[in-house]
Amino acid sequence: MGRRLVLAAVSLLLLLLGQGLQALAQASGATAGSAETLAQTAAGQTIRFVSFGDFGTGAREQYRVAQAIENTCKAKGCDFAVTLGDNIYNNGVTGLNDAQFQTKFEQPYARLDFRFHLVLGNHDYRGNVDAQVAYTQQSKKWYLPSRYYHFNAGPASFFALDTNQGFEDQIGYFNKALQQSDRPWKIVFGHHPRHTNGYYKNSLSTSQIKLLDSFCGQADIYLSGHEHNKQHLQTGCLPDYLVVGTGAGYRAGASGTGTRFYKPTFGFAWFEVSPTRLHFELYSTQGQQEYSYTRHKDSKKS
């Protein structure tokens, strides 16, 4: 009899604890697969996410990329998205109630049930970037809590840059965040590419270069858009640079210094990251895998 009472009490306690955690998640806006949920799990958990930039047009190609992402995520799994700027073409938004949030973000990605971690691009700066930050409070999907930020998910720390302005402040902020990170992988993302063989030909300012190179020897990969093509480059001070500015447009470029892969097609990158393995694949809107790449590391030495 006493044993049954103890078991009943334990069951009730577990039930109440589960209900409390569910209520806490709902109150914080966290949903299954969101970065918050992942950040609360052990750093040993494998994560899967998609990445692409230059997408907010509301045009047919944006919907085609979204459909290809949906198909890939159904087959392989996706926890969240990491996007690479130019969220709203051509001139950003005018304010918090701008209809373009619906026509160029919510509607094209309505069938993707996970959070988008965003950064700002040069086209976003033509409009009201504070409204893009504030929209985070109105959307279940759009996540841009400030012009630059960082977060943890599974075995990775993510560093979201503003490559348009405020470079010196960011260097101090991200150096501190890097020092505090205990995750084996450090993934940096922003709009402007550090290296490219495309249209812009490495046309960064000295201040932009200083910000991006502040991650030298500390980060594993830099993801960017701006160039409307796909490029995997191994040049410079980080092991890998990936350009995926193909969320709604493409522009011809060329192979060149450090090129591992280049293709000017619409599409996205899909990532799978475990404590000892970083793997990504590049996809077209037809669902064709165009390229894949894998790196390994000893997480105990990170």
C-alpha positions, 0 to 999 in steps of 0.5 A: 500500500505504501509503495503504491502511494509513493508511485502515485505521488511520483507520477503526479509530480512528473505530470505537474512538472511536465505541465509546468514546462509546457506552460513555460515554453508557451509563455516564452514563445518557444515551440518544438524545434525553436532555437530556445528549445534546442539551447536548453538541451545538452550541447551533444544534441545534433541539430539540422537547419537551412540557410539562405539569403536575399529572399524577400521578394514575394515572387514566384522563385521565393515560393519555389525555394520555400517549397524545396525547403519544405520537401527537404525538411520533411525528408531530412529534418529541420530545427530552424533557419539561419537567413543571410539578409535582404529580408525585404526587397527592394527598400526594406519596410516603412514601419511595423505594420508594413504589409510586406512582412506578410507578402514577402515573409509570412505567406511564402514561408507559411508551411515552414513550421520553425523559427527564422534567425535573421540578419540585416542586408543592405536592402533592409537598410533602405527602409526602417530596420528598427521596425524589422527588429520590433517585428520579432515581438509580433511574429512566431517565426521572424527572429531578429531581436537586435541588429546583431546577437548570438545564440546557442543551439545543440553543439554550436554557438551562432553569431549573427552580424550586422555587416552594414554598420556599427562595426567597432561595437560588434567586435567587442560584443562578439569577442566576449561572446566567443570567450563565453561559448562552450560549444565545439562549433562556432558558426558566424553569419551575416549579409556581406561575404568576406570572400567571393568570386562573384559580382562584388569581387571582395569590395568590402570596406576596411571596417567590414573586413576588420569585423569579419576578420575578428573571428580569425582563429576562433570560428569555423565557418562564415555564412553570407548572402549578397552575391546571388549565387552559391559558393563554397570557398576555402581561402582566408583565415577561417576554414570555410566560407559559404555564400548562399544568396539564392533565396529568390534571385541569382546572378552569374559569377565565376570560379576563382581563388579558393573555390570549392564549389560555385553555381548560380542557381536558386536554392538553399543550404541544409546543415547537420551539426553534431559535436564532432561533425559539421555537414552541409548540402546545397540544393536547387529548387528542383530538390537536386543535391548540387554539392555536399561537404563534411568536416570533423573535429575532436570536440574535446579539443575545441 
